[in-house]
Amino acid sequence: MIRKLVKIRLEAEAEEAAEAPPLPLSLPTTHYPLPPPPAVLLPPPQLPPPPPKPPGTNSSTSNGTTS
């Protein structure tokens, strides 16, 4: 009899645990997305500027760097 009660209790706890994870997991997911974006947004702006210089030979002459 006692074992049966323990089994029922374990099953009830397992069900509660299965329902609980979704909430705690949703919180961390919101924390993770926030830090990554800034790091990803910073690199892109730095990459675009360099490329325009090589192809833009006219812009380099207008700047007066070649003179």
N, C-alpha and C positions, 0 to 999 in steps of 0.2 A: 504493500500500500504506500509506504513512504517513498519507495523508488518511483512509483507512478506519479506521485505528487511532484517529485523533483523533476521528472521528465517533462511534465506539463509546464512547470515553472521555467525550465530551460528553454522550452519551445516558445513560451511567451516572451522571454527575454530576447531570444534570437529574432523574433518578429519585430520587437521594439528597436533592436539594433539595426535591423534592415531598413526600418523606416527613418531612423535618425540620420544615417550617413548623408543622405541627399542634402539636408540642411547645412551641416558642417562643410560639406564639399563645395556647396555653392558659394560659401563665404570666401574660402581660399581662392577659388577660381576668379572672383572679382578682384582679389588682391593681386594675383599674378598678371592679369591683363593690363593693369595700370602701369606697373614698372616697365614691361617690355615695350609698349608703344613709344615712350619717350626715347629709349635707346635706339629703336628702329627709325624713329622720325629724325633723329639727329644725324645719323650717317648719310641718308639720302641727300639732304641739302648740300653736304660737303662734296659728294660725288659729282653732281651735275655741274658745278662751276668749272672744274678742271677740264672736262670734255670740250666745252665751247671754245676754249683758248686755242687748242691745236687746229681745229677746222677753220676758226675765224682768223685767217691771216690778215685780212683787211682791217679787222679790229685792232690787231697788234700794231700795225703801221699807224693807225689813227691815234693810238695811245702815245706814240712817239718813243716806244721802247726800242725799236729796231734802229732808229736814227741815232 
